[in-house]
Amino acid sequence: MPVVTVDWWSGQDHDRRRRLVQEVSETVSRIADCPLQAVTVIVRDVEPTHWGSGGTLAADH
């Protein structure tokens, strides 16, 4: 069944992580027409020092 991986900057609190998993799961379940329990969401924290965009590290902004 659907597996969604979300990479985001570290430092998010537990409540935001919970809401993210809930809302992503509900959306995927609805669009994929599958049971909510069939959706897996993996949340990975990434340090800004390990995140680059547009040729620069996010930590340098």
C-alpha positions in Angstrom: 0.0 0.0 0.0 1.1 3.6 -0.2 4.3 4.7 1.6 5.0 8.4 1.8 8.4 9.8 2.9 8.6 13.4 4.1 12.0 15.0 4.6 11.9 18.2 6.6 14.2 20.3 8.7 14.8 18.9 12.2 13.4 20.8 15.2 9.7 20.3 14.5 7.7 19.5 17.6 5.8 16.3 18.3 2.4 18.0 17.7 3.4 19.2 14.2 4.8 15.7 13.3 1.5 14.1 14.5 -0.6 16.6 12.4 1.6 16.0 9.4 1.2 12.2 9.6 -2.5 12.5 10.1 -3.2 14.9 7.3 -0.9 13.2 4.8 -2.4 9.9 5.6 -5.9 11.1 5.2 -5.2 12.8 1.9 -3.4 9.7 0.5 -6.1 7.4 1.7 -8.8 9.5 0.0 -7.0 10.0 -3.3 -5.7 6.4 -3.5 -9.1 5.0 -2.3 -7.5 2.8 0.3 -8.0 2.3 4.0 -6.3 4.9 6.2 -4.6 2.0 8.0 -2.9 1.0 4.7 -1.0 4.3 4.5 2.5 4.5 5.9 4.2 7.9 6.5 7.9 8.1 7.3 9.1 11.4 8.6 12.8 12.1 8.4 14.5 15.0 10.1 17.3 16.6 8.2 19.7 19.2 9.7 19.8 22.4 7.7 23.6 21.8 7.4 22.7 18.7 5.3 20.1 20.4 3.1 21.0 22.2 0.0 18.8 24.1 -2.5 19.8 26.3 -5.5 23.5 25.5 -5.0 23.7 26.6 -1.3 23.2 25.0 2.1 20.0 26.1 3.9 22.1 26.8 7.0 23.9 29.5 5.0 20.8 31.6 4.6 
